[in-house]
Amino acid sequence: MTAEMIAPEWMHRQVTSEQYDSWTDEQCAGVEIVDGMVVVSPSASKRHNRLARFLANALDVAGGVEWNADTDFDVRLQDVPLNNRRPDVVVYRADTIDESPTRPDHVLLLVEVVSPGSETTDRVVKLDQYAKAGIPFYWRVEQAAGRVPIVHTYVLDAAEGVYRAGELFAGLVKAVVPYPVEVDISGL
């Protein structure tokens, strides 16, 4: 079996931002671009998707008219080499809703719900990439069946270009991003 039999040819070569922008929504779904190379992620579980959607809805309500929170779209961290991530939840300025691609200066908070197979990427790689891109806040949500999700919060130290660990929440999240957020995830 060859690599071409497993994945199409376009997944085996470095991709530019112009090429990526020409792809269909179907080609972009479920992939991220890291240093110009396509990274395919397995489909998330229903528990993962429910938690992400629940957080997005709560963050959207808390953000009022100035901030939107959504799931399942790209954030363009850099053009060369292309780094395009698809966080589980993106909180972005409402006035940029029609701008594409979404850029780091549009974004306030990115949330990643850790899944089996994404632990190192979400805990280390994305933490570094999002900080270097200047995203002010990052949340990493750890989940396990039958247990209350744990939310690790991070705040950007802009002078150093790294995240500093913020508060840790289990069940009830009470944070400021910079607007106050209160969401109970204990039943998820």
Backbone as CSV, one residue per row, in Angstrom:
resi,resn,N_x,N_y,N_z,CA_x,CA_y,CA_z,C_x,C_y,C_z
1,MET,0.850,-1.168,0.000,0.000,0.000,0.000,0.899,1.236,0.000
2,THR,0.624,2.179,-0.867,1.417,3.402,-0.956,0.747,4.515,-0.165
3,ALA,1.520,5.562,0.097,0.970,6.730,0.794,-0.166,7.346,-0.002
4,GLU,-0.042,7.335,-1.322,-1.081,7.915,-2.183,-2.396,7.163,-2.048
5,MET,-2.336,5.878,-1.746,-3.564,5.104,-1.566,-4.257,5.490,-0.256
6,ILE,-3.496,5.945,0.724,-4.052,6.319,2.018,-4.550,7.749,2.016
7,ALA,-3.775,8.659,1.440,-4.126,10.082,1.427,-3.846,10.654,0.039
8,PRO,-4.642,11.602,-0.399,-4.438,12.184,-1.725,-3.094,12.903,-1.834
9,GLU,-2.633,13.080,-3.043,-1.319,13.669,-3.327,-1.152,15.044,-2.688
10,TRP,-2.196,15.864,-2.667,-2.077,17.222,-2.139,-1.729,17.235,-0.659
11,MET,-1.860,16.114,0.024,-1.530,16.052,1.437,-0.055,15.734,1.684
12,HIS,0.711,15.503,0.621,2.102,15.087,0.763,3.088,16.155,0.336
13,ARG,2.625,17.362,0.118,3.546,18.434,-0.263,3.224,19.685,0.541
14,GLN,4.220,20.560,0.649,4.026,21.789,1.412,2.979,22.664,0.725
15,VAL,2.135,23.277,1.542,1.003,24.042,1.062,1.238,25.521,1.368
16,THR,0.962,26.374,0.386,1.047,27.818,0.604,-0.324,28.331,1.056
17,SER,-0.353,29.540,1.583,-1.634,30.119,2.002,-2.562,30.301,0.808
18,GLU,-2.000,30.645,-0.356,-2.828,30.815,-1.558,-3.466,29.486,-1.976
19,GLN,-2.686,28.409,-1.925,-3.239,27.104,-2.276,-4.331,26.699,-1.290
20,TYR,-4.054,26.859,-0.011,-5.032,26.477,0.999,-6.332,27.253,0.825
21,ASP,-6.216,28.546,0.538,-7.401,29.378,0.363,-8.234,28.954,-0.843
22,SER,-7.627,28.238,-1.790,-8.360,27.786,-2.977,-9.056,26.441,-2.753
23,TRP,-8.753,25.756,-1.660,-9.353,24.451,-1.388,-10.832,24.597,-1.026
24,THR,-11.562,23.524,-1.222,-12.971,23.502,-0.845,-13.096,23.330,0.665
25,ASP,-14.281,23.640,1.192,-14.542,23.429,2.614,-14.342,21.969,2.992
26,GLU,-14.693,21.078,2.091,-14.531,19.646,2.342,-13.059,19.276,2.502
27,GLN,-12.184,19.852,1.692,-10.752,19.576,1.809,-10.179,20.144,3.103
28,CYS,-10.706,21.257,3.563,-10.177,21.923,4.758,-10.696,21.315,6.061
29,ALA,-11.841,20.668,6.003,-12.441,20.114,7.216,-11.548,19.023,7.795
30,GLY,-11.323,19.109,9.093,-10.562,18.065,9.774,-9.063,18.127,9.568
31,VAL,-8.564,19.213,8.968,-7.112,19.344,8.802,-6.628,20.648,9.398
32,GLU,-5.380,20.632,9.783,-4.676,21.843,10.177,-3.412,21.870,9.335
33,ILE,-2.825,23.039,9.174,-1.577,23.174,8.430,-0.520,23.650,9.413
34,VAL,0.552,22.886,9.531,1.642,23.216,10.445,2.929,23.260,9.638
35,ASP,3.562,24.424,9.645,4.781,24.635,8.852,4.566,24.233,7.392
36,GLY,3.373,24.518,6.888,3.059,24.263,5.493,2.618,22.852,5.180
37,MET,2.630,21.951,6.147,2.269,20.556,5.902,0.898,20.244,6.499
38,VAL,0.143,19.423,5.790,-1.199,19.035,6.226,-1.092,18.062,7.393
39,VAL,-1.849,18.357,8.450,-1.958,17.476,9.599,-3.433,17.088,9.706
40,VAL,-3.700,15.795,9.613,-5.072,15.303,9.672,-5.353,14.829,11.088
41,SER,-6.481,15.247,11.616,-6.881,14.828,12.955,-8.060,13.880,12.846
42,PRO,-8.089,12.874,13.711,-9.260,11.993,13.698,-10.492,12.764,14.159
43,SER,-11.649,12.281,13.798,-12.890,12.925,14.224,-12.978,12.916,15.742
44,ALA,-13.494,13.999,16.282,-13.649,14.109,17.725,-14.845,13.283,18.184
45,SER,-14.826,12.906,19.458,-15.934,12.145,20.020,-17.141,13.052,20.238
46,LYS,-18.278,12.454,20.453,-19.481,13.236,20.747,-19.308,14.006,22.049
47,ARG,-18.658,13.388,23.059,-18.414,14.058,24.343,-17.545,15.300,24.118
48,HIS,-16.519,15.165,23.314,-15.607,16.273,22.984,-16.385,17.401,22.303
49,ASN,-17.149,17.077,21.280,-17.907,18.086,20.541,-18.960,18.767,21.411
50,ARG,-19.608,18.006,22.290,-20.627,18.581,23.174,-19.992,19.590,24.126
51,LEU,-18.854,19.228,24.703,-18.171,20.123,25.630,-17.718,21.399,24.920
52,ALA,-17.159,21.270,23.729,-16.720,22.448,22.955,-17.913,23.346,22.625
53,ARG,-19.002,22.745,22.180,-20.192,23.532,21.831,-20.768,24.229,23.065
54,PHE,-20.809,23.519,24.191,-21.320,24.081,25.434,-20.479,25.287,25.858
55,LEU,-19.147,25.152,25.817,-18.258,26.262,26.166,-18.431,27.427,25.201
56,ALA,-18.525,27.133,23.905,-18.700,28.202,22.910,-19.992,28.969,23.167
57,ASN,-21.064,28.267,23.460,-22.343,28.940,23.729,-22.245,29.839,24.958
58,ALA,-21.621,29.348,26.033,-21.493,30.137,27.259,-20.593,31.348,27.031
59,LEU,-19.490,31.159,26.322,-18.574,32.272,26.041,-19.223,33.296,25.120
60,ASP,-20.049,32.834,24.189,-20.751,33.735,23.273,-21.724,34.631,24.035
61,VAL,-22.489,34.047,24.932,-23.442,34.825,25.731,-22.688,35.821,26.618
62,ALA,-21.637,35.363,27.279,-20.876,36.235,28.175,-20.184,37.371,27.430
63,GLY,-19.826,37.162,26.166,-19.104,38.164,25.391,-19.939,39.323,24.921
64,GLY,-21.240,39.206,25.042,-22.120,40.298,24.629,-21.995,40.601,23.145
65,VAL,-22.139,41.862,22.789,-22.131,42.249,21.378,-20.726,42.460,20.831
66,GLU,-19.729,42.546,21.708,-18.362,42.813,21.244,-17.605,41.574,20.816
67,TRP,-17.970,40.405,21.380,-17.220,39.176,21.113,-18.148,38.066,20.652
68,ASN,-17.682,37.281,19.691,-18.375,36.077,19.247,-17.549,34.873,19.664
69,ALA,-18.222,33.764,19.920,-17.544,32.502,20.188,-18.150,31.453,19.272
70,ASP,-17.290,30.757,18.549,-17.745,29.741,17.599,-16.808,28.542,17.618
71,THR,-17.240,27.500,16.925,-16.439,26.287,16.779,-16.210,26.018,15.299
72,ASP,-15.222,25.193,15.024,-14.988,24.625,13.693,-14.675,25.628,12.591
73,PHE,-13.686,26.483,12.832,-13.151,27.277,11.738,-11.683,27.584,11.997
74,ASP,-10.989,27.963,10.946,-9.543,28.155,10.992,-9.141,29.489,11.591
75,VAL,-7.984,29.474,12.251,-7.293,30.688,12.669,-5.932,30.643,11.989
76,ARG,-5.649,31.643,11.180,-4.391,31.731,10.433,-3.335,32.347,11.332
77,LEU,-2.466,31.524,11.903,-1.431,32.008,12.812,-0.304,32.702,12.068
78,GLN,0.052,32.194,10.888,1.069,32.845,10.059,0.919,32.341,8.633
79,ASP,1.400,33.168,7.678,1.283,32.833,6.257,2.457,32.028,5.726
80,VAL,3.694,32.324,6.194,4.871,31.643,5.655,5.773,31.232,6.801
81,PRO,6.068,29.938,6.974,5.289,28.862,6.387,3.873,28.889,6.972
82,LEU,2.966,28.373,6.218,1.556,28.422,6.608,1.329,27.638,7.901
83,ASN,0.738,28.313,8.880,0.283,27.675,10.117,-1.169,28.066,10.303
84,ASN,-2.016,27.096,10.093,-3.461,27.271,10.149,-3.997,26.271,11.160
85,ARG,-4.520,26.736,12.260,-5.064,25.841,13.281,-6.577,25.949,13.314
86,ARG,-7.217,24.885,13.779,-8.680,24.812,13.900,-9.002,24.475,15.359
87,PRO,-8.965,25.507,16.237,-9.238,25.259,17.660,-10.673,24.780,17.871
88,ASP,-10.895,24.180,19.023,-12.247,23.710,19.332,-13.206,24.867,19.560
89,VAL,-12.727,25.946,20.181,-13.541,27.147,20.382,-12.657,28.362,20.116
90,VAL,-13.211,29.330,19.397,-12.522,30.583,19.118,-13.413,31.731,19.586
91,VAL,-12.869,32.593,20.447,-13.557,33.823,20.838,-12.865,34.944,20.078
92,TYR,-13.622,35.645,19.251,-13.048,36.647,18.357,-13.907,37.907,18.347
93,ARG,-13.291,39.013,17.908,-14.005,40.293,17.855,-15.204,40.189,16.911
94,ALA,-16.348,40.622,17.376,-17.580,40.539,16.580,-17.472,41.326,15.275
95,ASP,-16.709,42.414,15.275,-16.606,43.224,14.057,-15.748,42.565,12.968
96,THR,-15.169,41.398,13.254,-14.358,40.689,12.249,-15.061,39.448,11.707
97,ILE,-16.358,39.324,11.964,-17.088,38.106,11.591,-17.004,37.796,10.095
98,ASP,-16.928,38.816,9.250,-16.885,38.586,7.805,-15.474,38.578,7.233
99,GLU,-14.465,38.764,8.080,-13.083,38.749,7.601,-12.563,37.322,7.537
100,SER,-11.907,37.011,6.439,-11.347,35.677,6.264,-9.986,35.800,5.602
101,PRO,-8.993,35.145,6.122,-9.021,34.248,7.275,-9.038,35.029,8.591
102,THR,-9.443,34.329,9.646,-9.376,34.905,10.980,-7.912,34.941,11.394
103,ARG,-7.472,36.099,11.856,-6.068,36.324,12.223,-5.924,36.417,13.742
104,PRO,-4.712,36.241,14.269,-4.503,36.328,15.717,-4.979,37.641,16.331
105,ASP,-4.854,38.757,15.614,-5.301,40.035,16.196,-6.820,40.148,16.269
106,HIS,-7.552,39.207,15.681,-9.015,39.162,15.799,-9.435,38.376,17.043
107,VAL,-8.511,37.579,17.588,-8.841,36.549,18.576,-8.475,36.981,19.992
108,LEU,-9.379,36.687,20.923,-9.161,36.940,22.342,-8.763,35.652,23.069
109,LEU,-9.456,34.565,22.765,-9.287,33.310,23.495,-9.420,32.134,22.549
110,LEU,-8.542,31.151,22.717,-8.671,29.877,22.018,-8.817,28.785,23.063
111,VAL,-9.711,27.834,22.796,-9.952,26.719,23.704,-9.703,25.423,22.942
112,GLU,-8.914,24.556,23.543,-8.686,23.215,22.997,-9.183,22.200,24.014
113,VAL,-10.042,21.287,23.568,-10.497,20.175,24.387,-9.595,18.996,24.023
114,VAL,-8.862,18.512,24.998,-7.882,17.455,24.757,-8.597,16.136,24.485
115,SER,-8.149,15.463,23.447,-8.669,14.151,23.078,-7.521,13.153,23.064
116,PRO,-7.822,11.864,23.160,-6.740,10.890,23.017,-6.030,11.109,21.676
117,GLY,-4.742,11.224,21.716,-3.965,11.462,20.509,-3.587,12.919,20.317
118,SER,-4.240,13.843,21.047,-3.904,15.266,20.891,-3.233,15.842,22.132
119,GLU,-2.900,14.994,23.094,-2.395,15.475,24.375,-1.158,16.352,24.220
120,THR,-0.122,15.848,23.577,1.123,16.611,23.442,0.914,17.862,22.613
121,THR,0.167,17.752,21.536,-0.089,18.910,20.680,-0.807,20.006,21.456
122,ASP,-1.859,19.653,22.197,-2.640,20.654,22.932,-1.903,21.197,24.146
123,ARG,-1.114,20.355,24.818,-0.433,20.772,26.046,0.859,21.537,25.788
124,VAL,1.535,21.243,24.682,2.857,21.833,24.445,2.906,22.642,23.151
125,VAL,2.616,22.000,22.022,2.808,22.626,20.717,1.885,23.826,20.525
126,LYS,0.596,23.635,20.734,-0.351,24.739,20.533,-0.148,25.836,21.567
127,LEU,0.202,25.467,22.779,0.498,26.462,23.808,1.589,27.404,23.311
128,ASP,2.632,26.867,22.726,3.735,27.672,22.197,3.309,28.459,20.951
129,GLN,2.628,27.813,20.011,2.214,28.496,18.775,1.249,29.638,19.053
130,TYR,0.274,29.423,19.910,-0.712,30.459,20.203,-0.063,31.638,20.928
131,ALA,0.881,31.351,21.824,1.589,32.432,22.520,2.414,33.249,21.535
132,LYS,3.146,32.581,20.649,3.968,33.292,19.659,3.108,34.122,18.708
133,ALA,1.874,33.671,18.460,0.963,34.415,17.586,0.334,35.606,18.317
134,GLY,0.465,35.649,19.644,-0.058,36.792,20.409,-1.498,36.653,20.865
135,ILE,-2.031,35.436,20.934,-3.398,35.218,21.411,-3.399,35.484,22.924
136,PRO,-4.200,36.435,23.422,-4.131,36.819,24.838,-4.450,35.715,25.852
137,PHE,-5.406,34.835,25.522,-5.815,33.802,26.476,-5.916,32.450,25.775
138,TYR,-5.560,31.390,26.525,-5.656,30.014,26.031,-6.217,29.158,27.157
139,TRP,-7.209,28.333,26.830,-7.733,27.360,27.781,-7.527,25.971,27.209
140,ARG,-7.056,25.077,28.068,-6.927,23.662,27.705,-7.861,22.881,28.616
141,VAL,-8.772,22.136,28.014,-9.772,21.405,28.786,-9.450,19.921,28.737
142,GLU,-9.241,19.338,29.909,-8.983,17.900,30.044,-10.305,17.242,30.421
143,GLN,-10.627,16.168,29.737,-11.888,15.487,30.010,-11.652,13.990,30.114
144,ALA,-12.510,13.326,30.866,-12.497,11.866,30.963,-13.924,11.427,31.267
145,ALA,-14.334,10.351,30.647,-15.695,9.852,30.850,-15.955,9.630,32.341
146,GLY,-17.079,10.152,32.801,-17.472,9.966,34.186,-16.788,10.893,35.178
147,ARG,-15.936,11.802,34.690,-15.249,12.740,35.578,-15.530,14.165,35.137
148,VAL,-15.432,15.089,36.073,-15.672,16.501,35.780,-14.500,17.043,34.949
149,PRO,-14.790,17.735,33.834,-13.703,18.320,33.044,-12.904,19.342,33.865
150,ILE,-11.624,19.420,33.574,-10.730,20.368,34.234,-10.262,21.374,33.196
151,VAL,-10.367,22.660,33.536,-9.972,23.735,32.625,-8.685,24.381,33.142
152,HIS,-7.642,24.285,32.340,-6.367,24.947,32.623,-6.386,26.260,31.853
153,THR,-6.211,27.366,32.545,-6.223,28.667,31.868,-4.802,29.227,31.799
154,TYR,-4.557,29.960,30.723,-3.257,30.587,30.502,-3.481,32.022,30.051
155,VAL,-2.585,32.905,30.509,-2.636,34.322,30.150,-1.310,34.667,29.492
156,LEU,-1.375,35.368,28.364,-0.172,35.718,27.622,0.650,36.768,28.355
157,ASP,1.927,36.496,28.514,2.895,37.493,28.952,3.461,38.065,27.659
158,ALA,2.899,39.176,27.207,3.248,39.732,25.898,4.718,40.116,25.800
159,ALA,5.318,40.567,26.884,6.727,40.964,26.861,7.640,39.764,26.602
160,GLU,7.281,38.614,27.150,8.089,37.403,26.991,7.621,36.534,25.822
161,GLY,6.382,36.748,25.349,5.836,35.929,24.265,5.540,34.506,24.683
162,VAL,5.195,34.322,25.968,4.850,32.998,26.492,3.614,33.123,27.370
163,TYR,2.969,31.976,27.582,1.828,31.963,28.483,2.285,31.716,29.909
164,ARG,1.580,32.345,30.835,1.741,32.080,32.254,0.507,31.307,32.688
165,ALA,0.714,30.290,33.509,-0.418,29.502,33.992,-1.334,30.392,34.810
166,GLY,-2.623,30.284,34.515,-3.630,31.013,35.267,-4.301,30.068,36.247
167,GLU,-5.570,30.310,36.485,-6.304,29.483,37.437,-6.674,28.141,36.820
168,LEU,-6.933,27.197,37.690,-7.364,25.853,37.316,-8.788,25.689,37.833
169,PHE,-9.685,25.229,36.955,-11.086,25.090,37.330,-11.563,23.663,37.106
170,ALA,-12.375,23.171,38.028,-13.026,21.871,37.878,-14.507,22.092,38.158
171,GLY,-15.323,21.842,37.162,-16.763,22.000,37.330,-17.268,23.385,37.013
172,LEU,-16.999,24.341,37.892,-17.468,25.705,37.689,-16.292,26.579,37.267
173,VAL,-16.397,27.166,36.077,-15.355,28.049,35.567,-15.796,29.480,35.826
174,LYS,-14.983,30.226,36.571,-15.240,31.642,36.853,-13.970,32.376,36.458
175,ALA,-13.960,32.929,35.271,-12.745,33.547,34.747,-13.062,34.911,34.156
176,VAL,-12.008,35.647,33.873,-12.118,36.945,33.203,-11.225,36.885,31.974
177,VAL,-11.802,37.213,30.794,-11.060,37.037,29.519,-11.173,38.164,28.480
178,PRO,-11.241,39.406,28.663,-11.276,40.237,29.860,-12.672,40.427,30.424
179,TYR,-13.689,39.924,29.801,-15.029,40.023,30.378,-15.268,38.822,31.297
180,PRO,-16.119,38.972,32.316,-16.343,37.860,33.239,-17.123,36.716,32.578
181,VAL,-16.689,35.508,32.858,-17.327,34.294,32.348,-17.613,33.387,33.538
182,GLU,-18.810,32.865,33.578,-19.138,31.843,34.578,-19.920,30.752,33.868
183,VAL,-19.370,29.557,33.898,-20.018,28.431,33.229,-19.802,27.165,34.036
184,ASP,-20.882,26.425,34.230,-20.834,25.179,34.990,-20.707,24.017,34.004
185,ILE,-19.568,23.352,34.037,-19.347,22.200,33.145,-19.303,20.892,33.925
186,SER,-19.758,20.946,35.186,-19.673,19.749,36.034,-20.556,18.612,35.529
187,GLY,-21.637,18.928,34.831,-22.540,17.879,34.364,-22.216,17.360,32.971
188,LEU,-21.126,17.802,32.385,-20.794,17.366,31.021,-19.858,16.192,31.007
